[in-house]
């Protein structure tokens, strides 16, 4: 698994997405799957940048990515040392309600869960570890 460490800052999103794109080079990945991955990576990384660390704390996010297996799939892990938070434990946003009636939050992780083949969370050794998998 290839790994890079990024400052947990929203202005690093483009570099994170470029890193994932580099890992997918040479693999038959449809534009639909690339778009789904881009949206998932954006949602997860921006949430780390905004919520994992206290405002005065300079945090980091480790992004790991590998492509392989049969069927071919991409696995992306997001690791941070921020406060423990399992986004999968939260109840899914109720999309049957109008936008005005919905509670704020939860829609992004719901999109990730619906567009990826697998989404897993673990808290190990003081780290949040969120893993997404998508067949390409």
KOLNUPA-28424 format. One record per residue (C-alpha): residue in one letter; x, y, z; residue number from 0. Coordinates in nm, 4 decimals. Example, Ala and Ser with C-alpha at 12.3 -4.5 7.8 and 13.67 -1.06 7.14 Angstrom:
REM residues 2
+-----+----------+----------+----------+-----+
! res !       xx !       yy !       zz !   n !
+-----+----------+----------+----------+-----+
!   a !   1.2300 !  -0.4500 !   0.7800 !   0 !
!   s !   1.3670 !  -0.1060 !   0.7140 !   1 !
+-----+----------+----------+----------+-----+
***
This chain:
REM residues 136
+-----+----------+----------+----------+-----+
! res !       xx !       yy !       zz !   n !
+-----+----------+----------+----------+-----+
!   x !   0.0000 !   0.0000 !   0.0000 !   0 !
!   x !   0.1434 !   0.3376 !  -0.1026 !   1 !
!   x !   0.1251 !   0.6034 !   0.1674 !   2 !
!   x !   0.1553 !   0.9814 !   0.1904 !   3 !
!   x !   0.1118 !   1.2183 !   0.4810 !   4 !
!   x !  -0.0696 !   1.5472 !   0.4263 !   5 !
!   x !  -0.1416 !   1.8409 !   0.6547 !   6 !
!   x !  -0.5053 !   1.8062 !   0.7661 !   7 !
!   x !  -0.6075 !   2.1212 !   0.5839 !   8 !
!   x !  -0.8774 !   2.1665 !   0.3241 !   9 !
!   x !  -0.6291 !   2.3382 !   0.0921 !  10 !
!   x !  -0.4511 !   2.0010 !   0.0584 !  11 !
!   x !  -0.7545 !   1.8329 !  -0.1037 !  12 !
!   x !  -0.6263 !   1.8782 !  -0.4578 !  13 !
!   x !  -0.2947 !   1.7122 !  -0.3656 !  14 !
!   x !  -0.4773 !   1.4239 !  -0.1940 !  15 !
!   x !  -0.6937 !   1.3655 !  -0.5003 !  16 !
!   x !  -0.3878 !   1.3868 !  -0.7265 !  17 !
!   x !  -0.2155 !   1.1232 !  -0.5101 !  18 !
!   x !  -0.5151 !   0.8888 !  -0.5501 !  19 !
!   x !  -0.5229 !   0.9613 !  -0.9250 !  20 !
!   x !  -0.1543 !   0.8675 !  -0.9540 !  21 !
!   x !  -0.2270 !   0.5299 !  -0.7926 !  22 !
!   x !  -0.5036 !   0.4627 !  -1.0462 !  23 !
!   x !  -0.2879 !   0.5430 !  -1.3511 !  24 !
!   x !  -0.2610 !   0.2487 !  -1.5857 !  25 !
!   x !  -0.5729 !   0.0773 !  -1.4506 !  26 !
!   x !  -0.9044 !   0.0548 !  -1.6367 !  27 !
!   x !  -1.1074 !   0.2912 !  -1.4184 !  28 !
!   x !  -1.4279 !   0.4383 !  -1.5638 !  29 !
!   x !  -1.5055 !   0.8070 !  -1.5305 !  30 !
!   x !  -1.8067 !   0.7155 !  -1.3132 !  31 !
!   x !  -1.5872 !   0.5260 !  -1.0658 !  32 !
!   x !  -1.3260 !   0.8050 !  -1.0682 !  33 !
!   x !  -1.5999 !   1.0562 !  -0.9902 !  34 !
!   x !  -1.7358 !   0.8405 !  -0.7059 !  35 !
!   x !  -1.3862 !   0.8073 !  -0.5620 !  36 !
!   x !  -1.3235 !   1.1815 !  -0.5928 !  37 !
!   x !  -1.6468 !   1.2593 !  -0.4056 !  38 !
!   x !  -1.5719 !   1.0027 !  -0.1326 !  39 !
!   x !  -1.2130 !   1.1215 !  -0.0888 !  40 !
!   x !  -1.3276 !   1.4834 !  -0.0733 !  41 !
!   x !  -1.5955 !   1.4095 !   0.1855 !  42 !
!   x !  -1.3668 !   1.2103 !   0.4119 !  43 !
!   x !  -1.0575 !   1.4307 !   0.3844 !  44 !
!   x !  -1.2484 !   1.7581 !   0.4310 !  45 !
!   x !  -1.4171 !   1.6137 !   0.7409 !  46 !
!   x !  -1.0756 !   1.5224 !   0.8827 !  47 !
!   x !  -0.9491 !   1.8729 !   0.8023 !  48 !
!   x !  -1.2481 !   2.0403 !   0.9686 !  49 !
!   x !  -1.3324 !   1.8182 !   1.2648 !  50 !
!   x !  -1.0531 !   1.5789 !   1.3666 !  51 !
!   x !  -0.8306 !   1.8330 !   1.5378 !  52 !
!   x !  -0.8811 !   2.1356 !   1.7612 !  53 !
!   x !  -0.8579 !   2.4651 !   1.5688 !  54 !
!   x !  -0.5210 !   2.5539 !   1.7242 !  55 !
!   x !  -0.3818 !   2.2063 !   1.6600 !  56 !
!   x !  -0.1902 !   2.1307 !   1.3391 !  57 !
!   x !  -0.3000 !   1.7836 !   1.2422 !  58 !
!   x !  -0.1929 !   1.5418 !   0.9766 !  59 !
!   x !  -0.3762 !   1.2829 !   0.7705 !  60 !
!   x !  -0.2100 !   0.9725 !   0.6349 !  61 !
!   x !  -0.3598 !   0.8472 !   0.3108 !  62 !
!   x !  -0.2870 !   0.4935 !   0.1979 !  63 !
!   x !  -0.3911 !   0.3557 !  -0.1381 !  64 !
!   x !  -0.3518 !   0.0300 !  -0.3245 !  65 !
!   x !  -0.5030 !  -0.1204 !  -0.6358 !  66 !
!   x !  -0.5202 !  -0.4934 !  -0.6893 !  67 !
!   x !  -0.7081 !  -0.8148 !  -0.6364 !  68 !
!   x !  -0.9588 !  -1.0052 !  -0.8383 !  69 !
!   x !  -1.1930 !  -0.8435 !  -0.9131 !  70 !
!   x !  -0.9714 !  -0.5379 !  -0.9407 !  71 !
!   x !  -1.0418 !  -0.2873 !  -0.6660 !  72 !
!   x !  -0.8952 !   0.0226 !  -0.5070 !  73 !
!   x !  -0.8558 !   0.0405 !  -0.1301 !  74 !
!   x !  -0.8037 !   0.3792 !   0.0331 !  75 !
!   x !  -0.7339 !   0.4311 !   0.4026 !  76 !
!   x !  -0.7550 !   0.7608 !   0.5878 !  77 !
!   x !  -0.5677 !   0.7770 !   0.9194 !  78 !
!   x !  -0.5604 !   1.0640 !   1.1657 !  79 !
!   x !  -0.4612 !   1.1187 !   1.5288 !  80 !
!   x !  -0.7607 !   1.3405 !   1.5963 !  81 !
!   x !  -1.0359 !   1.2796 !   1.8445 !  82 !
!   x !  -1.1977 !   0.9354 !   1.8080 !  83 !
!   x !  -1.4964 !   0.9484 !   1.5746 !  84 !
!   x !  -1.6739 !   0.6657 !   1.3978 !  85 !
!   x !  -1.8812 !   0.8200 !   1.1161 !  86 !
!   x !  -2.0449 !   0.4824 !   1.0526 !  87 !
!   x !  -2.2000 !   0.4745 !   1.4019 !  88 !
!   x !  -2.4164 !   0.7753 !   1.3262 !  89 !
!   x !  -2.7665 !   0.7052 !   1.1973 !  90 !
!   x !  -2.7995 !   0.7600 !   0.8223 !  91 !
!   x !  -2.9481 !   1.0904 !   0.7124 !  92 !
!   x !  -3.3182 !   1.0600 !   0.6304 !  93 !
!   x !  -3.3310 !   1.1482 !   0.2622 !  94 !
!   x !  -3.7104 !   1.1156 !   0.2544 !  95 !
!   x !  -3.7421 !   1.4421 !   0.4489 !  96 !
!   x !  -3.7278 !   1.7813 !   0.2826 !  97 !
!   x !  -3.3966 !   1.9667 !   0.3014 !  98 !
!   x !  -3.5494 !   2.2060 !   0.5565 !  99 !
!   x !  -3.6700 !   1.9222 !   0.7823 ! 100 !
!   x !  -3.3425 !   1.7243 !   0.7776 ! 101 !
!   x !  -3.0876 !   1.7503 !   1.0540 ! 102 !
!   x !  -2.7530 !   1.8975 !   0.9523 ! 103 !
!   x !  -2.4789 !   1.6415 !   0.8912 ! 104 !
!   x !  -2.4619 !   1.2821 !   0.7824 ! 105 !
!   x !  -2.5445 !   1.3250 !   0.4147 ! 106 !
!   x !  -2.1811 !   1.3104 !   0.3033 ! 107 !
!   x !  -2.0991 !   0.9831 !   0.4787 ! 108 !
!   x !  -2.4275 !   0.8397 !   0.3451 ! 109 !
!   x !  -2.3099 !   0.9225 !  -0.0084 ! 110 !
!   x !  -1.9780 !   0.7522 !   0.0661 ! 111 !
!   x !  -2.1515 !   0.4419 !   0.2018 ! 112 !
!   x !  -2.3859 !   0.4202 !  -0.0978 ! 113 !
!   x !  -2.1166 !   0.4736 !  -0.3638 ! 114 !
!   x !  -1.8393 !   0.2500 !  -0.2247 ! 115 !
!   x !  -1.8425 !  -0.1306 !  -0.2126 ! 116 !
!   x !  -1.7206 !  -0.1339 !   0.1482 ! 117 !
!   x !  -1.6614 !   0.1268 !   0.4184 ! 118 !
!   x !  -1.5005 !   0.0266 !   0.7480 ! 119 !
!   x !  -1.3875 !   0.2136 !   1.0582 ! 120 !
!   x !  -1.1452 !   0.1200 !   1.3340 ! 121 !
!   x !  -0.9763 !   0.3092 !   1.6163 ! 122 !
!   x !  -0.6336 !   0.1600 !   1.6819 ! 123 !
!   x !  -0.3214 !   0.2908 !   1.8564 ! 124 !
!   x !  -0.4728 !   0.6367 !   1.8975 ! 125 !
!   x !  -0.5703 !   0.6611 !   1.5304 ! 126 !
!   x !  -0.8989 !   0.6853 !   1.3442 ! 127 !
!   x !  -0.8764 !   0.4536 !   1.0431 ! 128 !
!   x !  -1.1469 !   0.4801 !   0.7790 ! 129 !
!   x !  -1.1159 !   0.2395 !   0.4856 ! 130 !
!   x !  -1.3093 !   0.2544 !   0.1611 ! 131 !
!   x !  -1.3060 !  -0.0034 !  -0.1176 ! 132 !
!   x !  -1.4361 !   0.0223 !  -0.4696 ! 133 !
!   x !  -1.4242 !  -0.2257 !  -0.7556 ! 134 !
!   x !  -1.2819 !  -0.0771 !  -1.0711 ! 135 !
+-----+----------+----------+----------+-----+
***
